[in-house]
Amino acid sequence: MLSRETERRIAEVLFETATVEREVERSRQVLSSNLYFNPREAFEVAGFGTAKGLQAFLRDEGVSLKLDSLQMLVSQYDSQEEGALTRDDFMQLVLPSEDIALREEALLRNNVFPSALCLPLAEHIFLEASCQEQLAILKKELNMRYDFNFLDAFRAVDQYRLNFVTPIALTEFLRKFGYDLSDQDIDAIIRRIDTDGDTRLSYAEFSEGISTGEQRWMVKSPQKSSKENPVSRSSSVRAKLFTLKDEVLEKAIQAFNTQILIEKEVEEAREDLAEQPDFTTVDLFRALDVDNKGFVTANDIEELLSELQVSFLPDEVYLLVRQYSSVQDSRVRFSDLERMWVPKQYKNAILSRSPLRVPPLYPLEAFSVLTVKKIALVFSLLLRAERRAEDIRHSLLDGTNLYDLFQSINLSSDGYISSEEFLRIFRDYGINLSPRDIEKLVERYDKNMDKRVDYSEFVQELTPKIK
């Protein structure tokens, strides 16, 4: 639990975030109000979105900024996390967010960018970078607090335990510390931190929004009292499990066990299919991507399921795509399809097989009758696994605090659940599982594939996808 002073500093960072965004937004509107400001041309004039390019542009206009400051600016708007701004990212930097009519008007301009606007553009970039530097100082002071950690910070603001921060939660939290912000101010905070545009803040978004650049995506462990007996912490798993009601935790453990059993069933069917010498993921991808788009959509899957005579519900297909789409854009790419269909130990064998040289006219022509039947079975089990996973999410929604559940499993309190911690909690409840069983469970939760589960991944998996 955080001290009141640390919570006050969180409020201070959030308030300053609103101040920065409102000030930068005013500058965006002034810049875009000039009838000759062409934002697309400005992208090229300002150095094509790299920190070094921006620095060279500023230098030419007599404005001096350190490269570190400009790299911080790029990081704020870099949606692809590639160390440079795309043209769309640059539009977010220079175009107004509140005055949509002005934004659209500016985007329609096609004139040559006048040299007279280079200095106003440079001053806007300087303002953004300077504001970020001021905000970074407050963030650093907050992050260095003796009792600060991201989990408890998120919990302090998410007072309704929704596992995301809403505008209402922000307003009420800030009001506790004397910050009576307008709706526009709250919108400014959300706009600056919210990366997926859903007008609320997930744990990952909130943590990144209050962290320094060096700590991006890091989750620090909650600080423990120096009076705590280290022997009592390590001697019994049960000691920590009592942070949740026993029946709630047992319900969660049984849910995890159900997930493992379903994943085992799917894996066995995958392995059986992988044994078929004519099965290749290239041919399966072709059977799904009949239009040669380079990705697979829910509609593509539904069409092949109909061909295979596998019964399905649209929600099941939606859940399947959502689970395996690594970019979370409702598209399944070839690498996603491999994760969905190929057991690790068979990957090299399947890759060594030669697909048909010419895509067949009939989607499933590349496969034998037996292989087609086994593809149908795997599809059926995959849909069942996603439907059951959603059932589990809804069952845990009633009476389960995901933060407390995460903390109860994360015995080391390092902000990550490891395979060993999952294994220990199952054994404490008399459920003996193999390391491979636990590995399959971790794989389901582990979105960034670092072989452990952070709080954001935990909440993402256990939050219902369908209302």
C-alpha positions in Angstrom: 0.0 0.0 0.0 1.3 3.4 -0.9 1.7 6.3 1.5 -0.5 9.3 1.1 2.5 11.4 0.0 3.3 8.9 -2.8 -0.4 9.0 -3.9 -0.2 12.8 -3.8 2.8 12.7 -6.1 0.9 10.4 -8.5 -1.9 13.0 -8.6 0.8 15.7 -9.2 2.1 13.8 -12.2 -1.4 13.3 -13.6 -2.2 17.0 -13.1 1.0 18.1 -14.8 0.1 15.6 -17.7 -3.2 17.5 -18.2 -1.4 20.9 -18.1 1.2 19.7 -20.7 -1.4 18.3 -23.0 -3.6 21.4 -22.8 -0.7 23.7 -23.5 0.6 21.6 -26.4 -3.0 21.4 -27.8 -3.3 25.2 -27.8 0.0 25.3 -29.8 -1.4 22.7 -32.2 -4.5 24.8 -32.8 -2.5 28.0 -33.4 -0.2 26.3 -35.8 -3.0 24.6 -37.8 -5.0 27.9 -37.9 -2.5 29.3 -40.4 -4.1 28.7 -43.8 -0.7 27.8 -45.3 0.3 25.1 -42.7 0.4 21.8 -44.6 1.0 19.1 -42.1 2.0 16.5 -44.7 4.7 18.7 -46.1 5.7 19.7 -42.6 6.6 16.0 -41.9 9.2 16.1 -44.7 10.5 19.6 -43.8 11.0 18.6 -40.1 13.2 15.6 -40.9 10.9 12.7 -41.6 10.2 11.9 -38.0 13.6 10.8 -36.7 15.2 12.4 -33.6 18.3 13.4 -35.6 16.2 14.8 -38.4 14.2 16.9 -35.9 17.4 18.1 -34.3 18.8 19.2 -37.7 15.6 21.0 -38.5 15.6 22.8 -35.2 19.2 23.8 -35.5 18.5 25.3 -38.9 15.9 27.5 -37.3 18.2 28.6 -34.5 16.5 26.3 -31.9 18.8 24.1 -29.7 17.6 20.9 -28.1 19.5 17.8 -26.9 19.1 14.6 -28.8 17.9 12.8 -25.7 15.0 15.3 -25.4 13.9 14.7 -29.0 14.2 10.9 -28.5 11.8 11.3 -25.6 9.5 13.3 -27.8 9.6 10.6 -30.6 8.9 7.9 -28.0 5.8 9.7 -26.9 4.2 9.6 -30.4 5.9 6.5 -31.9 3.0 4.1 -32.4 5.1 1.4 -34.0 7.9 1.6 -31.4 10.5 1.7 -34.1 12.4 4.8 -32.9 10.9 7.1 -35.5 7.6 8.8 -36.2 5.5 7.7 -39.1 3.6 10.3 -41.1 0.5 9.5 -39.0 2.4 9.8 -35.8 3.6 13.2 -36.9 0.0 14.3 -37.5 -0.7 13.5 -33.8 2.2 15.7 -32.8 1.2 18.8 -34.8 -2.6 18.6 -35.5 -5.3 19.5 -32.9 -7.2 16.8 -31.2 -10.1 18.8 -29.8 -10.9 20.9 -32.9 -11.8 18.1 -35.3 -13.0 20.6 -38.0 -9.7 22.4 -38.0 -7.8 19.2 -38.0 -9.7 17.9 -41.1 -9.3 21.3 -42.8 -5.5 21.2 -42.3 -5.3 17.7 -43.7 -6.9 18.9 -46.9 -4.2 21.4 -47.7 -1.8 20.6 -50.5 0.2 23.8 -50.8 4.0 23.9 -50.7 5.2 24.4 -47.1 6.3 28.1 -46.8 9.6 28.8 -45.2 7.9 31.5 -43.0 6.2 28.6 -41.1 9.4 26.7 -40.3 10.1 28.7 -37.1 6.6 28.4 -35.7 6.8 24.6 -36.4 10.2 24.5 -34.7 8.8 26.4 -31.7 5.9 23.9 -31.4 8.3 21.0 -31.4 10.5 22.8 -28.8 7.4 23.4 -26.6 6.4 19.7 -26.7 9.9 18.5 -25.9 10.3 21.1 -23.1 7.0 20.2 -21.5 8.0 16.5 -21.6 11.3 17.3 -19.8 9.4 19.1 -17.0 7.0 16.2 -16.7 9.9 13.7 -16.7 11.4 15.3 -13.6 8.1 14.8 -11.6 7.9 11.2 -12.9 11.5 10.5 -11.8 10.8 11.9 -8.3 7.7 9.7 -8.1 9.4 6.6 -9.3 12.3 7.0 -6.8 9.9 7.1 -3.8 10.7 4.3 -1.3 7.3 2.7 -1.4 6.4 3.3 -5.1 5.4 0.5 -7.4 3.2 0.4 -10.5 0.7 -2.1 -9.3 -0.2 -0.2 -6.1 -0.2 3.1 -8.1 -2.7 1.6 -10.5 -4.8 0.2 -7.7 -4.9 3.6 -5.9 -6.5 5.2 -9.0 -8.6 2.2 -10.1 -10.7 2.5 -6.9 -13.7 0.7 -8.4 -11.5 -2.4 -9.3 -12.5 -2.4 -12.9 -8.9 -3.3 -14.0 -8.8 -0.1 -16.0 -8.8 3.6 -15.1 -11.9 5.6 -16.3 -12.3 9.4 -16.5 -14.6 9.2 -13.4 -11.9 7.3 -11.4 -9.3 9.9 -12.5 -11.5 12.8 -11.5 -12.3 11.4 -8.1 -8.6 10.4 -7.4 -7.3 13.9 -8.3 -10.1 15.6 -6.3 -8.8 13.9 -3.2 -5.6 15.9 -3.5 -7.2 19.2 -4.3 -7.1 19.0 -8.1 -10.6 19.9 -9.3 -10.1 19.3 -13.1 -12.6 20.0 -15.9 -13.8 17.3 -18.2 -11.4 18.8 -20.9 -8.5 18.4 -18.5 -9.4 14.8 -17.8 -9.8 14.1 -21.5 -6.3 15.6 -22.0 -4.8 13.1 -19.5 -6.6 10.2 -21.2 -5.6 11.4 -24.7 -1.9 11.7 -23.8 -1.7 8.2 -22.1 -4.3 6.1 -23.9 -2.5 4.3 -26.8 -5.4 2.2 -28.1 -8.1 4.9 -28.3 -10.6 3.3 -26.0 -10.9 6.4 -23.7 -9.7 4.5 -20.7 -6.3 3.4 -19.3 -5.2 -0.2 -19.0 -2.6 -1.2 -16.5 0.2 -1.1 -19.2 -0.9 2.4 -20.5 -1.2 3.8 -17.0 2.2 2.4 -15.9 3.9 3.8 -19.0 2.2 7.1 -18.5 3.7 7.7 -15.1 7.0 6.0 -15.6 10.3 7.6 -16.7 11.7 6.6 -20.1 14.2 4.3 -18.6 11.5 2.3 -16.8 9.2 1.9 -19.8 7.1 -1.3 -19.4 8.9 -2.2 -16.1 6.9 -3.2 -13.1 8.6 -2.7 -9.8 7.8 -5.0 -6.9 5.9 -3.7 -3.9 8.2 -2.8 -1.0 8.1 -5.0 2.0 8.4 -4.0 5.6 11.8 -4.5 7.1 10.1 -6.2 10.1 8.8 -9.0 7.9 10.2 -12.4 8.8 11.8 -13.8 5.6 11.5 -17.4 6.9 7.7 -17.1 7.3 7.5 -15.8 3.7 9.2 -18.8 2.2 8.1 -21.6 4.5 4.5 -21.8 3.3 2.7 -20.8 0.1 -0.6 -20.8 2.1 0.6 -17.9 4.2 0.3 -15.6 1.2 -2.8 -17.2 -0.2 -4.9 -16.0 2.7 -4.9 -12.5 1.1 -7.9 -13.8 -0.9 -10.9 -15.7 0.5 -10.1 -19.4 0.3 -13.2 -20.2 -1.8 -12.4 -17.4 -4.3 -8.8 -18.6 -4.8 -9.9 -22.2 -5.1 -12.4 -21.2 -7.7 -9.6 -19.5 -9.7 -7.2 -22.5 -9.3 -10.0 -24.8 -10.7 -10.5 -22.4 -13.6 -6.8 -22.5 -14.4 -6.8 -26.3 -14.2 -9.7 -26.4 -16.6 -7.8 -24.2 -19.0 -4.8 -26.6 -18.8 -7.0 -29.6 -19.5 -8.5 -27.9 -22.6 -5.1 -26.8 -23.8 -3.8 -30.4 -23.4 -6.7 -31.7 -25.5 -6.0 -29.1 -28.2 -2.2 -29.9 -28.1 -2.8 -33.6 -28.6 -5.0 -32.9 -31.6 -2.3 -30.6 -33.0 0.4 -33.2 -32.6 -1.8 -35.8 -34.2 -2.3 -33.5 -37.2 1.4 -32.6 -37.3 2.2 -36.3 -37.9 0.4 -36.2 -41.2 3.1 -36.0 -43.9 0.9 -33.8 -46.2 0.2 -31.2 -43.6 2.0 -27.8 -44.1 1.1 -24.5 -42.6 1.7 -22.8 -45.9 -1.0 -24.8 -47.6 -3.3 -24.2 -44.6 -2.7 -20.5 -44.8 -3.5 -20.6 -48.5 -6.7 -22.4 -47.8 -7.7 -19.6 -45.4 -6.2 -16.6 -47.3 -7.9 -17.4 -50.7 -7.6 -13.7 -51.8 -3.9 -13.7 -51.1 -4.1 -10.7 -48.8 -1.2 -11.8 -46.6 -3.4 -12.2 -43.5 -6.5 -14.1 -42.4 -9.7 -12.5 -41.1 -12.6 -13.9 -39.1 -14.6 -14.1 -42.3 -11.9 -16.2 -43.9 -12.0 -18.6 -41.0 -15.8 -18.8 -41.1 -15.7 -19.7 -44.8 -13.3 -22.5 -44.3 -15.2 -23.8 -41.2 -18.3 -24.0 -43.4 -16.3 -25.9 -46.0 -15.1 -28.3 -43.3 -18.7 -28.6 -41.9 -17.5 -27.5 -38.5 -20.3 -25.8 -36.5 -19.4 -22.4 -35.0 -20.7 -19.2 -33.5 -19.4 -15.9 -34.8 -18.3 -15.0 -31.2 -16.1 -18.1 -31.1 -14.3 -17.1 -34.2 -13.9 -13.5 -32.9 -12.4 -14.9 -29.7 -10.0 -17.2 -31.7 -8.8 -14.3 -33.9 -8.4 -12.0 -30.9 -6.3 -14.7 -29.0 -3.8 -15.3 -31.8 -3.6 -11.9 -33.5 -0.2 -10.7 -32.3 -0.9 -7.1 -33.4 -4.4 -7.2 -32.0 -5.8 -5.8 -35.3 -8.3 -8.6 -36.0 -5.9 -10.1 -38.5 -4.0 -13.5 -38.2 -0.7 -13.4 -40.0 1.4 -16.5 -41.0 3.4 -16.4 -37.8 0.2 -16.2 -35.8 -1.2 -19.2 -37.6 2.0 -21.2 -36.8 1.4 -20.5 -33.1 -2.2 -21.5 -33.4 -1.4 -24.8 -35.2 2.1 -26.0 -34.8 3.4 -27.8 -31.7 7.0 -26.7 -30.8 8.6 -30.1 -31.2 7.1 -30.4 -34.8 8.0 -27.0 -36.1 11.2 -28.0 -37.9 9.5 -31.1 -39.4 6.6 -29.1 -40.7 8.8 -26.4 -42.1 10.9 -29.0 -44.0 7.8 -30.2 -45.9 7.2 -28.8 -49.3 3.8 -27.2 -50.0 2.1 -27.4 -53.3 4.0 -25.3 -55.9 0.8 -23.8 -57.3 -2.0 -22.9 -55.0 -5.0 -25.3 -55.6 -8.3 -24.2 -57.0 -10.1 -25.9 -54.2 -8.9 -24.6 -50.8 -8.4 -28.0 -49.2 -7.1 -29.8 -52.2 -3.6 -29.9 -50.8 -4.6 -32.3 -48.1 -5.7 -36.0 -47.9 -9.2 -36.8 -46.6 -7.8 -37.9 -43.3 -5.8 -34.7 -42.9 -8.9 -32.6 -43.7 -10.7 -34.5 -40.9 -7.9 -33.8 -38.4 -7.8 -30.1 -39.4 -11.6 -30.0 -38.7 -11.0 -31.5 -35.3 -8.3 -29.0 -34.4 -10.5 -26.2 -35.5 -13.4 -27.5 -33.4 -11.2 -27.8 -30.3 -9.7 -24.4 -30.8 -13.1 -22.8 -30.9 -14.2 -24.8 -27.8 -11.0 -23.7 -26.0 -11.8 -20.0 -26.7 -15.5 -20.4 -25.7 -14.5 -22.1 -22.4 -11.8 -19.4 -21.7 -14.5 -16.7 -22.1 -16.8 -18.7 -19.8 -14.0 -18.7 -17.2 -13.5 -15.0 -17.5 -17.2 -14.4 -16.8 -17.2 -16.8 -13.9 -14.2 -15.1 -12.3 -15.8 -11.6 -12.8 -18.2 -12.2 -10.0 -16.4 -11.7 -6.7 -12.8 -12.0 -7.9 -10.4 -9.1 -7.4 -7.8 -9.7 -10.2 -5.2 -7.6 -8.4 -5.4 -9.7 -5.2 -5.5 -12.9 -7.3 -2.3 -11.8 -9.1 -0.6 -10.9 -5.8 -1.5 -14.2 -4.3 0.1 -16.2 -7.1 3.1 -13.9 -7.5 4.8 -15.3 -4.4 8.1 -13.4 -5.1 6.2 -10.1 -5.4 8.5 -9.2 -8.4 5.5 -8.2 -10.6 5.7 -11.4 -12.7 4.2 -14.8 -12.3 6.7 -17.5 -13.3 6.0 -21.1 -14.2 7.4 -22.2 -10.9 4.9 -20.0 -9.0 2.0 -21.5 -10.9 3.4 -24.9 -10.2 3.7 -24.3 -6.5 0.2 -22.9 -6.1 -1.3 -25.9 -7.9 0.6 -28.3 -5.7 -0.5 -26.5 -2.6 -4.1 -27.3 -3.7 -3.2 -30.9 -4.3 -3.1 -30.7 -8.1 0.0 -32.3 -9.5 0.8 -31.0 -13.0 3.8 -31.4 -15.3 6.1 -28.6 -16.2 4.8 -28.9 -19.8 1.2 -28.4 -18.5 2.3 -25.2 -16.7 4.2 -24.1 -19.8 1.0 -24.3 -21.9 -0.9 -22.2 -19.3 1.8 -19.5 -19.3 1.8 -19.4 -23.1 -1.9 -18.5 -23.1 -1.3 -15.5 -20.8 2.2 -14.5 -22.0 1.5 -12.0 -24.8 5.0 -10.7 -25.2 6.4 -14.3 -25.1 9.0 -13.6 -22.4 8.0 -16.9 -20.6 6.4 -15.1 -17.6 3.1 -13.3 -16.9 3.0 -9.7 -15.9 -0.1 -8.0 -14.3 -1.1 -6.4 -17.6 -1.1 -9.8 -19.4 -2.9 -11.4 -16.5 -5.7 -8.9 -16.5 -5.9 -8.9 -20.3 -6.5 -12.7 -20.4 -9.0 -12.7 -17.6 -11.1 -9.7 -18.6 -14.2 -10.8 -20.6 -14.0 -10.0 -24.3 -17.8 -10.3 -25.0 -20.4 -8.7 -22.8 
